[in-house]
Amino acid sequence: MAAMNSFGWIGLFAAILLGSLGGMAPTRCVAQNQIDLAQFDSWIFQRHGRDEARCRSNLKKEIELQFVRLEQSTPLTERQKDALRLAGQGDIKRFFDRVNDAREKFLLMEQKNDNQNINEAYQLASPLQQELSTGIFSNGSLIQKVTRYVMTEDQATELEEIEIKQYRAMLEASSKVFLATLGRGAALTAKQQRQLHELFQKRIQQIQELPSGNNQAVLQHYILITWLGEITEKEADHILDPEQIQIVEKLAERAKGVRQMLLQQGLIQ
């Protein structure tokens, strides 16, 4: 098998590590170098209705969906639901406070008619767009904190067990996509992918706690590369050929920079 050139390395690494990070970039016209507040808002809300009113409506619906998700593991009382609705409304208010801050900064720069201004405006909108995509009711939100507070001990235990199972299932699905992508770049056979997936499954089934922090779906790519790099020499020699081992080693080397972050968030041990 021919060695992968430098472009191939970069392409493979980017596909695995960054494939789920790409946001929708603003649509730009070469002849147009000025945007208005409506365009700025559309960058923020593009995946939630494209304007504030529809975004607020969708977020309120998401609060009710939180109840559906929770009641898959344990029934909620109306008092508990009222407390969670109030917390969810607090999360929505905090998000739109950040939106309004970004709008004020945008309006201060709106007088400029240049492409740099467009780039600066998108840098203001992009984190808010990403926050909506990740979910404003995720880890660290008021609704998550209040959920733990209002639930009984039995309810909290039942919920955690369900969430751990869901997290394991999500990580297992990600591992299949990861190995399929790696397989195209490293010429893995179906048997090799199956053997590596079995090693991942052992790690996944050992997970007993939910990780902290946001963006867990995104960080799963880093987790899987780290696990891949931790395969023992004996296991690697049994599954992979020498050139494939070199690919794995180079990927693992590039992923070392995020290892400490993964440890801090409880994503790896």
Legacy VTK file of the C-alpha trace (Angstrom):
# vtk DataFile Version 3.0
C-alpha trace
ASCII
DATASET POLYDATA
POINTS 269 float
0.000 0.000 0.000
1.439 3.360 -0.998
2.228 5.800 1.795
-0.300 8.638 2.227
0.975 12.033 1.033
0.838 15.166 3.190
-2.416 16.353 1.617
-3.987 12.990 2.404
-2.912 13.261 6.051
-4.432 16.689 6.401
-7.639 15.650 4.680
-8.093 12.549 6.802
-7.356 14.337 10.049
-9.698 17.192 9.193
-12.477 14.807 8.205
-12.248 12.926 11.485
-11.600 15.772 13.891
-13.505 18.619 12.349
-16.252 16.997 10.336
-19.007 17.901 12.787
-17.699 21.355 13.672
-18.521 23.152 10.448
-21.189 25.807 10.852
-23.072 27.432 8.017
-21.047 30.376 6.791
-22.874 33.535 5.798
-23.917 33.829 2.170
-21.948 36.649 0.624
-22.065 38.482 -2.657
-18.785 39.831 -4.006
-20.412 43.085 -5.038
-22.158 43.559 -1.687
-20.057 44.559 1.308
-22.699 45.833 3.709
-25.267 43.996 5.816
-28.185 45.175 7.923
-29.531 44.032 11.270
-31.991 41.613 9.655
-29.118 39.818 7.888
-27.125 39.781 11.114
-30.086 38.206 12.945
-30.521 35.619 10.198
-26.953 34.407 10.784
-27.754 33.839 14.455
-31.205 32.277 14.013
-30.744 30.450 10.707
-31.384 27.031 12.242
-34.146 28.240 14.569
-36.574 30.099 12.325
-34.280 32.844 10.958
-35.815 35.577 13.132
-36.236 36.311 16.839
-39.975 35.652 17.097
-39.776 32.172 15.567
-36.634 31.381 17.509
-38.336 32.254 20.802
-41.332 30.118 19.830
-39.103 27.155 18.960
-37.157 27.464 22.211
-40.386 27.438 24.254
-41.371 24.244 22.452
-37.971 22.788 23.345
-38.732 23.347 27.035
-41.808 21.129 26.679
-39.683 18.558 24.828
-37.408 18.489 27.872
-40.393 17.180 29.852
-40.994 14.456 27.268
-37.342 13.412 27.500
-37.365 13.385 31.307
-40.618 11.453 31.537
-39.126 8.662 29.470
-37.308 7.737 32.675
-39.532 9.111 35.449
-42.922 10.881 35.728
-42.910 14.576 36.699
-45.371 16.402 38.904
-46.959 19.662 37.710
-45.005 21.510 40.398
-41.761 20.098 39.012
-42.762 21.091 35.476
-43.573 24.638 36.601
-40.122 24.967 38.183
-38.449 23.669 35.023
-40.497 26.009 32.788
-39.375 28.961 34.876
-35.754 27.838 34.636
-36.085 27.342 30.877
-37.505 30.840 30.494
-34.463 32.071 32.424
-32.176 30.316 29.939
-34.027 31.942 27.044
-33.708 35.382 28.669
-29.978 34.903 29.282
-29.472 33.861 25.656
-31.322 36.882 24.276
-29.410 39.168 26.616
-26.285 37.928 24.816
-28.005 38.398 21.461
-28.860 42.009 22.325
-25.276 42.676 23.420
-24.066 41.354 20.056
-26.628 43.501 18.222
-25.415 46.633 20.010
-21.830 45.881 18.995
-22.964 45.229 15.430
-24.832 48.534 15.224
-21.697 50.371 16.347
-19.764 48.925 13.421
-22.644 49.107 10.901
-21.472 52.473 9.537
-18.416 50.835 7.983
-18.816 49.593 4.412
-16.041 47.058 4.007
-15.497 43.316 3.911
-13.620 43.396 7.200
-16.803 44.670 8.818
-18.715 41.674 7.449
-16.121 39.308 8.907
-16.278 41.043 12.297
-20.063 40.891 12.261
-20.045 37.175 11.537
-17.569 36.623 14.369
-20.163 38.215 16.668
-23.010 36.070 15.320
-21.176 32.757 15.019
-20.870 31.864 18.769
-24.577 32.534 19.258
-25.433 30.433 16.208
-23.280 27.625 17.622
-24.944 27.967 21.030
-28.350 27.457 19.446
-27.074 24.448 17.502
-25.597 22.871 20.638
-28.711 23.697 22.656
-29.168 26.447 25.232
-30.707 23.906 27.635
-27.608 21.676 27.687
-25.060 21.219 30.491
-24.588 24.354 32.577
-28.059 25.720 31.796
-30.535 26.779 34.471
-32.982 24.070 33.435
-30.333 21.377 33.923
-29.387 22.727 37.350
-33.014 23.000 38.476
-33.756 19.500 37.153
-31.280 18.042 39.648
-32.680 20.225 42.416
-36.399 19.422 42.052
-36.071 15.692 41.490
-36.240 13.115 44.242
-33.227 10.864 44.803
-34.968 7.958 43.063
-35.909 10.131 40.086
-32.347 11.453 39.774
-30.936 7.915 39.834
-33.361 6.698 37.167
-32.622 9.708 34.980
-28.855 9.274 35.258
-29.076 5.601 34.303
-31.088 6.467 31.197
-28.722 9.289 30.232
-25.661 7.053 30.593
-27.262 4.470 28.310
-28.111 7.182 25.782
-24.585 8.569 25.923
-23.097 5.112 25.360
-25.416 4.547 22.381
-24.467 7.914 20.878
-20.757 7.220 21.338
-21.093 3.773 19.777
-22.854 5.244 16.724
-20.101 7.868 16.432
-17.451 5.154 16.579
-18.951 3.421 13.521
-18.853 6.656 11.515
-15.331 7.355 12.756
-14.044 3.934 11.701
-15.747 4.169 8.310
-13.987 7.507 7.705
-10.679 6.136 8.939
-11.207 3.046 6.826
-11.314 5.074 3.619
-8.067 6.881 4.432
-6.147 3.939 5.882
-7.595 1.173 3.678
-9.078 -0.755 6.605
-10.832 -3.993 5.744
-14.294 -4.752 7.111
-12.686 -7.223 9.524
-10.235 -4.599 10.799
-13.037 -2.083 11.341
-15.024 -4.721 13.228
-12.027 -5.566 15.444
-11.386 -1.908 16.254
-15.078 -1.378 16.953
-14.989 -4.234 19.456
-12.134 -2.484 21.283
-14.153 0.735 21.339
-17.213 -1.116 22.651
-15.226 -2.354 25.655
-14.288 1.238 26.486
-17.838 2.464 25.970
-19.363 -0.144 28.270
-16.953 0.899 31.046
-18.450 4.411 31.145
-20.284 4.797 34.450
-20.622 8.597 34.672
-21.882 11.293 32.361
-19.155 13.710 31.238
-19.377 17.368 32.194
-19.281 20.325 29.822
-20.929 21.098 26.499
-20.347 19.973 22.926
-20.036 16.299 23.854
-21.108 15.192 20.371
-18.320 17.252 18.832
-15.699 16.055 21.305
-16.484 12.399 20.622
-14.176 12.536 17.597
-11.313 13.487 19.903
-12.245 10.738 22.369
-12.163 8.084 19.661
-8.809 9.241 18.272
-7.391 9.197 21.805
-8.692 5.670 22.339
-7.275 4.637 18.976
-3.867 5.941 20.026
-4.068 3.975 23.286
-4.388 0.594 21.588
-1.595 -1.595 22.891
1.289 -2.526 20.621
0.218 -6.168 20.761
-3.371 -5.321 19.747
-2.202 -3.011 16.964
0.170 -5.630 15.530
-2.654 -8.166 15.575
-5.170 -5.908 13.779
-3.247 -3.438 11.585
-0.418 -3.618 9.075
2.745 -1.455 9.560
1.582 1.371 7.296
-1.816 1.532 9.018
-0.077 1.649 12.401
1.909 4.665 11.189
-1.349 6.421 10.244
-2.819 5.723 13.686
0.353 6.940 15.423
0.341 10.217 13.499
-3.338 10.811 14.228
-2.776 10.092 17.922
0.190 12.471 17.997
-1.940 15.276 16.578
-4.671 14.599 19.160
-2.333 14.868 22.172
-3.064 18.576 22.486
-6.680 17.962 23.528
-5.986 15.121 25.966
-5.861 17.360 29.054
-9.162 18.972 28.122
-10.773 15.538 27.722
-9.461 14.495 31.132
-10.774 17.666 32.810
-14.263 17.125 31.378
-14.329 13.457 32.387
-14.482 12.318 28.776
-11.541 9.940 29.178
-9.834 8.379 32.185
LINES 1 270
269 0 1 2 3 4 5 6 7 8 9 10 11 12 13 14 15 16 17 18 19 20 21 22 23 24 25 26 27 28 29 30 31 32 33 34 35 36 37 38 39 40 41 42 43 44 45 46 47 48 49 50 51 52 53 54 55 56 57 58 59 60 61 62 63 64 65 66 67 68 69 70 71 72 73 74 75 76 77 78 79 80 81 82 83 84 85 86 87 88 89 90 91 92 93 94 95 96 97 98 99 100 101 102 103 104 105 106 107 108 109 110 111 112 113 114 115 116 117 118 119 120 121 122 123 124 125 126 127 128 129 130 131 132 133 134 135 136 137 138 139 140 141 142 143 144 145 146 147 148 149 150 151 152 153 154 155 156 157 158 159 160 161 162 163 164 165 166 167 168 169 170 171 172 173 174 175 176 177 178 179 180 181 182 183 184 185 186 187 188 189 190 191 192 193 194 195 196 197 198 199 200 201 202 203 204 205 206 207 208 209 210 211 212 213 214 215 216 217 218 219 220 221 222 223 224 225 226 227 228 229 230 231 232 233 234 235 236 237 238 239 240 241 242 243 244 245 246 247 248 249 250 251 252 253 254 255 256 257 258 259 260 261 262 263 264 265 266 267 268
